C-alpha cells in the first residue's frame, strides 16, 4: 500500500511537471515523449491520453522552433541591412603634409640669400573630408571639403602654407575644395562648387619633376598665367563635367560664374579639353578663357585677360618616362599684350613656354627626375618692360621607403635675362622665414621669394 501511494504521488508529480513544462515549452519533444512513455507503462495515463499529449507537445515544439527561427531571421536581416547601408555610405578623413629645409640665392626684392624650414616643398599641404553615398550600382554622390595649412605655424585656410599665416584678404577655410559631385559610370562626373579644374590636373600629371612646387610647372605657371588659385586652375562657383572614357579619350569642361546678379558676363570663365591614353602613351589638352578680376574690383572684369592653351604628352618605356609640353598664354584685353608683375608673380601676360623632362626608376622605391622649362616673353618690348625670358633646370632624387612616405632632395637653377622687370620665384608662392607678413610686396618688411635675378636653390624634405 505504501509503495502504491508513493507511486501515485510520484506519478502526480511527474504529470504536474510534464504539464507545467509542456505549457512553458521548456522540454524538447524527445524528453516529453520519454516521460509520457513512463506514465503509459505505469498505467497512469491511457494510450489515448498519451497520443493527445504527445501531439500537443510536438505542436508546441514546432511553434517554439518557428518563433526562434523568425527571431534569428529578423536579427540577421537587421544586421545585413545595417551592413549594406554602411557599405553604401563611406566617410574618409585624409591629409598630406610636406616639409623640409631649403637654401636659395638671390631671393626676395633685396636679392638676398635665404634659408630655413620649408612648407610644402613637394606637394601641397592639405587636410580634407569626403563623404560618399552609393545610390545604386552605377551612381554615387560625394561631398568634399579640403583646406590648405602650414606645417611651420599651424595656420589654416587660403594660402596659409605659402605665407605661414592666413591672409587677411581671404576668409575661406576650405579654400582648396568645397563641392558636391555626382559620379555616374555610364554618364560621367558632374562637380558643383569650389574645386580644381582640368588645368590643375594636367599641370600635375605631365610635369616630369614629380614636384611642381619647387622648380616645377607651378612657379612657371604662376609667372606666365597658366596657374593661379584665383581662377586658372581652381575656381569657385564651378560647374565641371568629366565624361566617361571612350576608347581611351575623355572630355573635360567647366564654367565658373562671377556670382553677380544680372551681370553674369563679368568675371566669368570657362575651359574645355580632355585627355587621351593608349597603353604607355598619354596626352592632354586644355583651353581656358578666364576673366581675372583685381583685388580692388572683384568680379568686374568683362574682357578675357588670361587665355591659356596647354598641350602635353608623355610616354613610358619600362623604367623611363619622358614628357614634353607647350603652353601659350595671352592677355587679349590688353593692347600692349599684358605685363609681368614687378613685385610678385602676376600672370596675365603674353608668353610661350616649352617644357620637358624625364623620370627614371632605379628601383620601385628610388627614382630620379629632371625637368627643363623655357619661357619666351611675347609682350611688347618697351623700356619699362624688357625681356623677361626664363630658362630653368631642376632635378631631384626621391626615395619612397613606405607607400605614402617620400624622402627627397631637389636642386633648381633659374636663369634670367639682364634687366628683367618681371618678378619670378623658383618656389610656389612663398614667404621665407626671413620675411614677414601675409602678402607679397616689394618692401623689405614683407620680402617674398620673388626677385628679378637668376635664382638657384636646394631643398631637402619629406
C-alpha positions in Angstrom: 0.0 0.0 0.0 2.8 2.3 0.9 4.5 1.6 -2.5 1.3 2.3 -4.3 0.8 5.6 -2.6 4.4 6.6 -3.4 4.0 5.6 -7.0 0.8 7.6 -7.3 2.5 10.6 -5.6 5.4 10.2 -8.0 3.1 9.9 -11.0 1.2 13.0 -9.9 4.5 14.9 -9.6 5.6 13.7 -13.0 2.3 14.6 -14.6 2.3 18.0 -13.0 5.8 18.6 -14.1 5.0 17.4 -17.5 2.0 19.7 -17.9 3.9 22.7 -16.5 7.0 22.2 -18.6 4.9 21.4 -21.7 2.9 24.6 -21.2 6.2 26.5 -20.8 7.8 24.8 -23.8 10.8 24.1 -21.6 11.4 20.5 -22.6 12.3 19.2 -26.0 9.8 16.9 -27.7 12.0 13.8 -27.1 12.2 14.5 -23.3 8.4 14.8 -23.1 7.9 11.6 -25.1 10.1 9.7 -22.6 8.1 10.9 -19.6 4.8 10.1 -21.3 6.0 6.6 -22.1 6.9 6.0 -18.4 3.4 7.2 -17.4 1.8 5.0 -20.0 3.8 2.0 -18.9 2.8 2.5 -15.2 -0.8 2.8 -16.2 -1.1 6.4 -15.0 -2.4 7.6 -18.5 -4.2 5.8 -21.2 -3.0 5.3 -24.8 -5.5 7.9 -26.0 -4.1 10.4 -23.5 -0.6 9.5 -24.4 -1.3 10.2 -28.1 -3.0 13.5 -27.4 -0.3 14.8 -25.1 2.5 13.7 -27.4 0.8 15.5 -30.3 0.3 18.7 -28.2 4.0 18.6 -27.1 5.1 18.2 -30.7 3.0 21.1 -31.9 4.3 23.3 -29.1 7.9 22.4 -30.0 7.3 23.3 -33.7 5.8 26.7 -32.7 8.8 27.3 -30.5 11.3 26.4 -33.2 9.4 28.5 -35.7 9.4 31.5 -33.4 13.1 31.1 -32.7 13.9 30.9 -36.4 11.8 34.0 -37.1 13.7 35.9 -34.3 17.1 34.8 -35.8 15.9 35.7 -39.3 14.8 39.1 -38.2 18.1 39.8 -36.3 20.1 38.6 -39.2 18.1 40.7 -41.6 18.6 43.8 -39.5 22.4 43.1 -39.3 22.6 42.7 -43.1 20.6 45.9 -43.7 22.9 47.9 -41.4 25.9 46.4 -43.1 24.5 47.2 -46.6 23.8 50.8 -45.5 27.3 51.2 -44.1 28.7 49.7 -47.3 26.9 52.3 -49.4 27.8 55.2 -47.1 31.6 55.9 -46.8 33.5 58.7 -44.9 37.1 59.5 -45.2 39.4 61.9 -43.4 42.6 62.4 -45.3 45.6 64.7 -45.4 49.1 65.4 -46.9 52.0 67.3 -45.4 55.4 68.0 -46.8 58.1 70.0 -45.0 61.9 70.3 -45.1 64.9 72.6 -45.3 65.8 75.0 -48.1 68.6 77.3 -49.0 68.4 79.6 -52.0 70.3 82.5 -53.5 69.1 85.9 -54.8 65.6 85.7 -53.4 63.3 88.5 -52.3 63.2 92.0 -53.6 66.6 92.6 -51.9 68.2 89.7 -53.8 69.3 88.1 -50.6 70.3 84.5 -49.8 67.7 82.8 -47.6 67.4 79.5 -45.7 65.1 77.9 -43.2 62.2 75.5 -42.8 60.2 75.0 -46.0 56.4 74.5 -46.2 55.1 72.1 -48.8 58.4 71.9 -50.8 56.9 69.0 -52.8 53.2 68.5 -52.6 50.6 71.0 -51.3 49.7 70.6 -47.6 46.1 69.7 -47.3 43.6 68.2 -44.9 40.1 67.1 -46.0 37.0 65.2 -45.5 35.0 63.1 -48.0 31.5 61.6 -47.6 30.1 59.4 -50.4 26.8 57.5 -50.8 26.2 54.8 -53.3 22.9 55.5 -54.9 22.8 52.3 -57.0 25.3 50.0 -58.7 26.2 52.7 -61.3 25.7 56.0 -59.4 27.0 57.7 -56.3 27.1 61.1 -54.7 30.1 62.7 -52.9 30.8 65.8 -50.7 34.4 67.0 -50.4 35.8 69.7 -48.1 39.5 70.4 -48.3 41.8 73.1 -46.8 45.4 74.3 -47.0 47.5 74.6 -43.9 51.0 75.5 -42.8 53.3 73.0 -41.1 55.6 75.8 -39.9 53.0 77.8 -38.0 49.8 75.7 -37.9 47.8 78.4 -39.9 44.9 77.1 -41.9 43.0 78.5 -44.9 43.7 80.1 -48.2 47.5 80.4 -49.0 48.4 79.7 -45.3 51.2 77.3 -46.2 52.8 79.8 -48.6 52.6 82.7 -46.2 52.8 81.0 -42.9 49.6 82.9 -41.8 46.1 83.1 -43.1 45.8 86.0 -45.5 43.7 88.8 -44.1 42.0 89.3 -47.5 40.9 85.7 -47.6 38.3 84.3 -45.1 37.6 80.9 -46.7 38.8 77.8 -44.7 38.0 75.2 -47.3 40.0 77.1 -50.0 41.0 74.1 -51.9 37.7 72.2 -52.3 34.1 72.6 -51.1 31.9 70.8 -53.6 29.4 68.1 -54.2 29.7 65.7 -57.1 27.5 63.1 -58.9 29.6 60.2 -60.2 27.9 58.0 -62.9 29.6 55.1 -64.6 27.6 55.5 -67.9 27.3 59.3 -67.9 30.4 60.7 -66.3 31.0 63.0 -63.3 29.4 66.4 -62.5 31.1 68.7 -59.9 29.3 71.7 -58.4 31.1 74.1 -56.0 34.8 75.2 -55.5 37.4 72.8 -56.7 40.2 72.2 -59.2 39.7 72.1 -63.0 41.4 70.3 -65.9 44.4 72.7 -66.0 45.3 71.7 -62.4 45.1 68.0 -63.3 47.2 68.4 -66.5 49.9 70.5 -64.9 50.4 67.9 -62.2 50.1 64.8 -64.4 52.5 65.9 -67.2 55.3 67.6 -65.1 58.3 65.2 -65.1 59.6 66.8 -61.9 57.0 65.0 -59.7 57.4 68.1 -57.6 55.8 71.1 -59.2 56.0 73.3 -56.1 59.8 73.7 -56.2 61.4 74.2 -59.6 58.4 72.7 -61.5 55.4 73.8 -63.5 53.7 75.6 -60.7 56.1 78.6 -60.3 56.4 78.7 -64.1 52.6 78.7 -64.4 52.2 81.5 -61.8 54.7 83.5 -63.8 53.1 83.2 -67.2 49.5 82.8 -66.1 48.7 79.1 -66.6 48.4 78.6 -62.9 46.7 80.6 -60.2 44.4 79.7 -57.3 42.4 82.8 -58.1 40.7 81.1 -61.1 43.0 79.5 -63.6 43.5 76.0 -62.1 41.0 76.3 -59.2 37.7 78.2 -59.2 34.7 79.0 -57.0 31.1 78.6 -58.3 32.5 76.0 -60.6 30.4 73.7 -62.8 32.6 70.9 -64.1 31.8 67.9 -66.2 34.1 64.9 -66.9 32.9 62.4 -69.4 33.3 58.6 -69.3 36.4 57.2 -71.1 35.6 56.4 -74.7 38.4 54.4 -76.5 41.0 56.0 -74.2 39.6 59.6 -74.5 37.6 61.6 -72.1 36.2 65.1 -72.4 36.5 67.7 -69.6 34.9 71.1 -69.5 33.8 73.7 -66.9 32.3 77.1 -66.3 32.9 79.4 -63.4 30.2 82.1 -62.7 31.0 85.6 -61.3 28.1 85.4 -58.9 26.9 88.9 -59.7 23.1 89.1 -60.4 22.3 90.4 -63.8 26.0 90.7 -64.7 26.9 87.1 -65.3 29.2 88.1 -68.2 31.5 89.9 -65.8 34.2 87.8 -64.1 33.1 84.5 -65.5 35.4 81.9 -67.0 35.2 78.7 -69.0 37.5 75.9 -70.2 37.3 72.8 -72.3 39.7 70.0 -73.2 40.4 66.4 -72.5 42.9 63.5 -72.0 43.8 60.5 -74.2 45.6 57.4 -73.1 46.6 54.4 -75.1 48.9 51.9 -73.5 52.1 53.7 -72.4 51.2 56.9 -74.3 49.2 59.7 -72.8 48.4 63.3 -73.8 46.2 66.1 -72.6 44.9 69.5 -73.9 43.2 72.4 -72.2 41.9 75.7 -73.5 40.8 78.4 -70.9 39.3 81.9 -71.3 39.5 83.5 -67.9 38.4 86.9 -66.6 40.6 87.5 -63.6 39.4 90.5 -61.5 41.6 92.7 -59.4 41.6 92.6 -55.6 40.1 96.2 -55.5 37.4 95.4 -58.1 36.4 91.8 -57.7 34.2 90.1 -60.3 34.0 93.2 -62.6 36.3 92.0 -65.4 34.4 92.0 -68.7 37.0 91.0 -71.2 39.2 87.9 -71.2 42.5 88.8 -69.7 44.0 85.4 -69.3 43.8 82.9 -72.2 45.6 79.6 -71.9 46.3 76.8 -74.4 48.1 73.8 -72.8 49.2 70.7 -74.7 51.4 68.0 -73.2 52.2 64.3 -73.7 54.3 61.6 -72.0 55.5 58.1 -72.8 56.6 55.3 -70.5 59.3 52.8 -71.5 60.0 50.2 -68.8 61.8 52.2 -66.1 61.9 55.5 -68.0 59.0 58.0 -68.6 59.6 61.1 -70.8 57.4 64.1 -71.2 57.1 67.3 -73.2 54.6 70.2 -73.4 53.8 73.6 -74.9 51.9 76.4 -73.2 50.6 79.6 -74.9 49.3 82.3 -72.5 47.8 85.6 -73.8 46.1 88.7 -72.4 43.7 89.6 -75.2 42.2 92.5 -73.2 45.5 94.5 -73.2 46.6 96.3 -76.3 50.2 96.0 -75.0 50.0 92.3 -74.6 49.9 92.3 -70.8 52.7 92.9 -68.3 54.6 90.8 -65.9 54.1 91.6 -62.2 57.0 93.7 -60.9 56.6 92.8 -57.2 55.2 89.3 -57.5 54.3 86.6 -60.0 51.3 88.2 -61.7 50.5 86.2 -64.8 48.0 87.6 -67.4 50.8 88.0 -70.0 51.8 87.0 -73.5 54.3 84.2 -73.3 55.2 80.9 -74.9 56.5 78.1 -72.7 58.2 74.9 -73.6 58.9 72.2 -71.0 60.1 68.7 -71.0 61.8 66.1 -68.8 62.1 62.5 -67.6 61.6 60.2 -64.7 63.8 57.1 -64.2 63.0 54.5 -61.6 66.2 52.7 -60.5 64.1 50.5 -58.2 60.4 50.6 -57.2 61.4 52.8 -54.2 64.2 55.0 -55.7 63.7 57.4 -58.7 65.4 60.3 -60.4 63.6 63.1 -62.1 64.7 66.1 -64.2 62.9 68.9 -66.0 63.7 71.8 -68.3 61.5 74.9 -68.7 61.9 77.8 -71.2 59.7 80.9 -71.0 59.7 83.2 -74.0 58.4 86.7 -73.3 56.0 87.8 -76.1 54.8 91.1 -74.6 55.6 94.5 -76.1 59.3 95.1 -75.6 59.4 98.6 -74.2 61.8 100.4 -71.9 59.5 99.7 -69.0 59.1 96.0 -69.9 62.3 94.4 -71.0 62.9 90.8 -71.9 61.5 88.6 -69.1 62.6 85.2 -70.5 63.3 82.4 -68.0 65.3 79.2 -68.5 65.0 76.8 -65.6 66.5 73.4 -64.9 65.5 71.3 -62.0 66.4 67.8 -60.8 65.8 65.6 -57.8 66.1 62.2 -56.2 63.2 60.5 -54.4 63.2 57.6 -52.0 59.9 56.0 -51.0 60.6 53.7 -48.1 56.9 53.3 -47.5 53.8 53.5 -49.7 52.8 57.0 -48.5 56.2 58.5 -47.5 58.7 60.2 -49.8 62.2 61.5 -48.8 63.6 63.8 -51.4 66.4 66.2 -52.3 65.9 68.7 -55.1 68.1 71.3 -56.9 66.9 74.0 -59.2 68.5 76.8 -61.2 66.6 79.6 -63.0 68.5 81.9 -65.4 67.0 85.4 -66.1 67.8 88.0 -68.7 69.6 91.1 -67.6 67.2 93.9 -66.9 64.2 91.7 -66.5 61.3 93.6 -64.9 59.1 90.6 -64.1 59.3 89.1 -60.6 59.9 85.3 -60.6 60.4 82.7 -58.0 61.7 79.1 -58.1 59.2 78.2 -55.3 55.5 78.2 -55.2 54.1 81.4 -53.8 56.3 81.9 -50.8 57.3 84.0 -47.8 60.6 82.7 -46.5 61.2 82.5 -42.8 63.4 85.6 -43.2 60.4 87.6 -44.4 57.2 88.6 -42.5 53.7 89.4 -43.3 50.9 87.7 -45.2 51.2 89.3 -48.6 53.9 89.8 -51.1 55.2 93.3 -51.9 58.4 95.0 -52.9 59.1 96.4 -49.4 61.8 94.8 -47.3 59.4 94.2 -44.4 57.3 91.8 -46.4 60.0 90.2 -48.5 58.8 87.3 -50.5 60.6 84.7 -52.6 60.2 86.7 -55.9 63.1 88.6 -57.4 64.2 89.8 -60.9 67.6 88.0 -60.8 68.7 84.5 -61.6 67.9 82.1 -58.7 69.2 78.8 -57.5 68.3 76.6 -54.5 68.4 73.2 -52.9 65.6 71.6 -50.9 65.7 68.5 -48.6 62.5 67.2 -47.1 59.8 64.6 -46.6 
